[in-house]
Amino acid sequence: MTKILICEDNSQLREGLNILFNGTYGYELVGSVGDCTDIVAQVERLHPDVILMDINMPNVDGLAGLKHIRAVNSEVKILMLTVFDDNTNVLEAIKNGANGYLLKKTPPAKLLEYIQDVLDGGAPMTSSIATQVLAMFKSGNTNTNDYSLSLRESEVLQLLVNGFSYKMVAAELFISIDTVRSHIKKVYEKLQVNSKSEAVAKALKTKLF
């Protein structure tokens, strides 16, 4: 039996995961908690094989919990299960010993595959996260001073730097103009700028690409 410990503050998602593992042969849910308070004691008491760890939780969050566990235990498999796909969180999780990084929208059947993968020695990642990590290493942009742009936000900004209009960006990425505007709004917030020209200038000045 594969022993699972869940660290997730969203009670609805936590209950869904509880049902998944309680109802799947070969898995035993040994614990389900809402944050990482006393997480080291929980791991020592419950002896999980795999921990599914959210990042944004009250009191003690997932990244802090990951660090606490790895300070005393390098064996247990820890899969980050989160809504965050920004570079900073991905890199922090990987640097501090996460065995994989999955988004919460991962279908249940795929989640079970990923758990088996990590037990077999793999490092599973949602495909969009894997693409992002590869892009960061390919570009040499593996530091955290990148304004936490997601892969899609970086793609949109790159196209703006290349002179694309909003309509052209939408066509290039096969998304709606409203979605483009939504990504650009987030880019502006993260770069702390107020216009397209300022965003392009800052991207060039700080050598984001």
N, C-alpha and C positions, 0 to 999 in steps of 0.2 A: 504493500500500500504506500502510495506517495502522500506524505503528510504536507498539508497546505496551511499556511498562516496568512491571513488577509489583514492589511493595514489600509483602511479606507474610511474617510469621514462621511462620505455620501451614503446614508443609511439605505436608500433604495438600491443603489448599485451593490452595496455590501450584501444585502439580502439576496439579490440576484445571483451573486457569486456563491453565496452559501448554498443556494438551491442547486446550482450547477455542480458543485463538488460533492455535496451530499447525495446527489442523484446519479453520479457517474462512477461506474465500477473502476476500482483501482486507485481511488483517491479517498483520503480521509481529511476532513476539515478539522484541524486541531485548535484553531483559534481565529477570532475575527474581532479586530479592535478599530477604534475610531481615530487613533493617533499613535505616535511612537513613544509616548510616555512609558517608561519601564520596559522598553522593547528588548533590551539585552536580557533582562530577567525572564521575559516571555519566551525568548528563543531558548534559553537554558532550560526552562521548565518543560516546554512543549516539543522541543527537538524537531522542528519542521524540516522538510527536505527543500521546500521552495517557499519563498515569501513573495507575495504580490504587494508591492509598495506604492501607494499614491505619493505625490510630492506635496501638494498644497493641502496641509492639514493643520488644525489648531494645535496650540501648545508646542509639541515637538513635531516638526514636519518630516517628510520622507527623506530629504537629503541629509538632515541631521541624524535621523534614525539609521540610515545607511552607514554613516561614518561611525556611529556608536557600535553597531554590530561588527563592522569590519575591524574595529580596534581589538576585538577579542575573538572573532570567529571568521575564518576565511573559507570555510567549507560550505556553509548553507548557500543555496542559490537564491539570488535576489533579482526579481524582475520588476522594474519600475513600470507601473500601470497608471498612466496619467493623461491629461488633456494637453499638457505642455509639449510643444514640438520646437521650442526656440533653442538656439545654439547653446546658450549658457547652461540651461538645465540639462541638456543632453550630455555636454562635455563634463559638467560637474558630476553627474551620475556615473559616467564611464570612468572618470579619474578616481572616484572614490570606491570603486569596486562593484558596481552593478553588473550583473551577468547578462542583462538584456534591457531593452527599452521599448515598451509597447504603448500604443494609444488606447484609450478606453473604448473607442469605437470598434476595437477588434472583436469579430464574431466569436461566440463561445467555442465553436468547433476549432477555430484557428488558435484560440487561446490554449486549448488543450494540446494542440500540436506544438506550440511554442514551449510549453512546459516540458513536454517530452524531449524537445530539442535541447533545452538547457540541461536537463538531466543526463543527456547523452554527450555533454561537453560543448554544446554549441553556444552561440551568443545571439539569440534571436532579437530581431528588431522589426518593427512595422516597416514596410517597404519605403514609405516616405521618409522615415527617420534614417534608414540605411543609406538612401540616396543623399540625404543631407550630410551625413557623416563623411561619406566618400567625397562629396564636393568640398567639404571643409579641408580634408587632408590633401586633396588634389591641388587646391589653391594655396595650401600652406596656412590657411586661416584657422588654426587650431587654438588660438587664444580666445579668451572670453570677452575681449574688448571689441565686440562686433555689433554692439547695440541690440543684441538678442533678436535679430531678425530671423523669422522663420524662413524655410527654404522658399516658399511661395513669395513672401515679401521681398526676399533677395532677388528672385527672378523678375518681379515687377520693377524693382528699382534698377536692375541692370538694363532692362528694356528702356526705361526712362532715360538713363544715361546714354543709351544708344540712339536717342532721339525719337522714340516711338510715342505716338499719341495714345490717349486712353483707349480709343477704339482699336488701334493697332495692337496694343497690349492684349486686349480682350480676344482678338482674333488669333494672335500668336499662341496664347495659353489656353484657348478654347474655354474661356469663362465669360460671364456677362460683364458689361461695363459697370454695373452696380457693384459686382464683386471686386472689380479692379479698384473702384473708388474706396471700398471698404479696406482693401489691403493698403492702399496709398495713405489713407487716414492713419492706419497703425504705423506705417513707415514714418510719417511726419511726427507722430508722437514719440517714437523711439529715437529718432534722430534729433528731436527737439527743433524742428523747422516748421515753417508755415506755408511753403509753396513748393511747386515742382522744381523751380530753378534753384532754390536753396537746398533741396534734397540732392539734386544732381551735383551741385557745387560741393556739398559736404562729402558725398560719396567719393568724388574725385580727390578732394583735399586729404581725406583720411585713408585713401587707397583701399577702399572696401572691395574693389574689383581689380 
